[in-house]
């Protein structure tokens, strides 16, 4: 696997513009290629986690908004409180996603 990784990165380096990767035809060591692959993999996992958090927050906010509408129909005088609860959840979720 390391040989394939190294070959892939060296192939990319050979075909990139001279201003990238230390110049045209620059070769990567196995260690450098593995480090790049590891960082890329971790960045991908990080973004997937963030997307899952955003998806879940949107889904939950949608559900809470629908519940807010139902609560308003049953007890309209609580409208401001229902909005505050849903807004607090949405704001908290947005901050968590931003910090992720």
N, C-alpha and C positions, 0 to 999 in steps of 0.2 A: 504494500500500500504506500509506503514511504517513497518508493521509487516512482510510482505513478504520480504521487503528489508533486514530487520534485520535477518530474518531466513536464507535468501540466504547467507549473509555475514558470519553469524555464522557457517553455513554448510561448507563454504569455509575454514574458519579458523580451523575448526575441522579436516579437511582432508589435511591441508597443512603440510609441514615438520616443525619440532619443531623450526627451526631457523626463520621462518616467523611469522608475526603477533603476536609477544609476546609469542610464544610457542604453542605447540600442544594443541588444545582445547580452545584457547583463545576466549573469548566472546566479541562481540562489543555491545556498547550501541546503542540505536536508533539514537542518535545524531551523533555518530561517523560513523555509517553506512550511514546515510544520507549525511554527509560531503564527504565521500569517493565516493558515487554515484554522487554527484554534481560535484566533481572534475573530475571524469571520464567522465561525460557527457560533461562538458566544454572542456576537452581535445579532445574529439571526434569531437565536433563542430569545434574546432580550426583546427584540421587536415583536416576535410572536406572542410573548407574554403580555406586552403592552397592548397589542391588538385584542387579545382575549379579554383583558381588563376593560378596555373601551367598549367592546361588544356587550359584555355583561352589564356594564353601567348603563348603556343605552337601553338594553332590554329591560332592566329593572326600573329605569326612569319612565319608560313607556308604560309599564305595568302600574307603577305608582300614580302616574298621571291619569290613567283610566280609573283607578280606584278613587282618586281625588274627585273626578267627575261624578262617580257613583255616590260618593259621600255627600257631595253638594246637593244632589237630587233628594237624598234622604233628609239631610239637615243643612239647609242653605246658610244658616247663620255661622257655621264653622268654616266658611269658604277661606277666609284669611289664614286660619290655622292650617288647613289642608295645604294651601299653597306654600306656607312656610316650611312645612315638613318635607314636601317634595323638593322644593328649592334647596333646602339644607342637604338633602341626600345628594342631589345632582351636583351641588358645589363641592361637597366632600369627595365625591367620586372623581370629579374633574381634577381636584388637587392631587389625589392619589395617583392618577394616571400621569399627570405632569411630573410628579416626583419619581415615578418609576423609570 
